[in-house]
C-alpha cells in the first residue's frame, strides 16, 4: 500500500485506455510486475508495465493532453 505522506501526483498514460491520475511513491513505486497508483478516492490500482505508455509526475491532474 502507498503511504500518503511520501506520494507525488502522477498521471499514468496507458495503451488503448483512459489515463489514470493519482499518487505514486517515487522512492519505491516500481515493482517487478508494474506500479501501484492510489486514486484521489482512496482506491489502489495495480497497473502492469505492459499496459503503461508513460508515467508523468505532475502539479495538477489534467489528463486531457
C-alpha positions, 0 to 999 in steps of 0.5 A: 500500500502507498503511504500518503505522506511520501506520494507525488501526483502522477498521471499514468498514460496507458495503451488503448485506455483512459489515463489514470491520475493519482499518487505514486511513491517515487522512492519505491513505486516500481515493482517487478510486475508494474506500479501501484497508483492510489486514486484521489478516492482512496482506491489502489490500482495495480497497473502492469508495465505492459499496459503503461505508455508513460508515467508523468509526475505532475502539479495538477491532474489534467489528463486531457493532453 
